[in-house]
């Protein structure tokens, strides 16, 4: 059952990572990027990386724990690294895959929020509303991001001077993907909907991103896999618009540099409403609406989304085989507009 470590042991997620270190030794590199200080305590932010050392190798980038209450995403990432490390002890196919790609992760971006059992960071800022990107509509809604007070939810802080956690995430993505042939990023969240969803930017405006054809091609891959039919692949704006999305910022930067076709950020939104329907008493816990509190369901979620992460790793390694050629992009764009935006 998900819980916080009591006493001096710190966060459960940090303890899980420490327990994984012997298995990751020789397989993955674990670094402390920086630390967040709050009330006299220091909370480290770790990065994990494995696979090819080639600076041009395609990259699968995983992030979790942006919202402190949404812990399950961090656990999915740690379980995936453990799975790969154990498979690498004997599997030739895993060795071959990892010789072709790099996998990098920030499993716990908001450790202070996790410690405090709240969505925001220690300053009360919702990190996924913290970028200097303004919504083109629906900005009046509270959940779109507000700058009134941290006492209300979805507080954006000062986007022109981003929070340390937000800056660390963005700098990590920029540094890791620099010079690479292709980057597929997945940010793991929970707490919305009754079905698991894969969302792509933009969340700040209704019009599609410039690399819509590439998202359409990725959707085709998922459509062809019966094991992945559990996901709704769609633009985030089908559900809501927000200001300050970190991935919108990073994709806009890629578009400005003409590099957007090689960068596909996604959000995995785990549909926790289904867990609540099956276990209504979970709503009495602050973490229950965002995390599976029943052991067998928790273990099932770690397994089922590991399949997705492995497919995304394969997609990175084979990106040249499924990304649309320049002459095909108009066809893919038209298909995507009909699928997601109407004729």
Buried (B, 14 or more C-beta within 10 A) or exposed (E): EBEBBEEEEBBBBBEBBEEBEEBBEEBBEBEEBBBBEBEEEEBBBBBBBBBBEEEEBBBBBBBBBBBBBBBBBBBBBBBBBBBBBEBBEEEEEBEEBBEBBBBBBBBBBBBBBBBBEBBBBBBBBBBBBBBEBBBBEBBEBEEBBBBEEBEEBBBBBEBEEBBBBBBBBBEBBEEBBEEBBBBBBBBBBBBBBEEBBBBBBBBBBEEBBBBBBBBBBBBBBBEEEEEBEBBBBBBBBEBEBBBBBBBBBBBBBBBEEEBBBBBBBBBBBBBBEBBBEEBEEBEEBEBBBBBBBBEEBBEEBBEBBBEBBBBBBBBBBBBEEEBBEEEEBEEBBBBBBEEBBEE
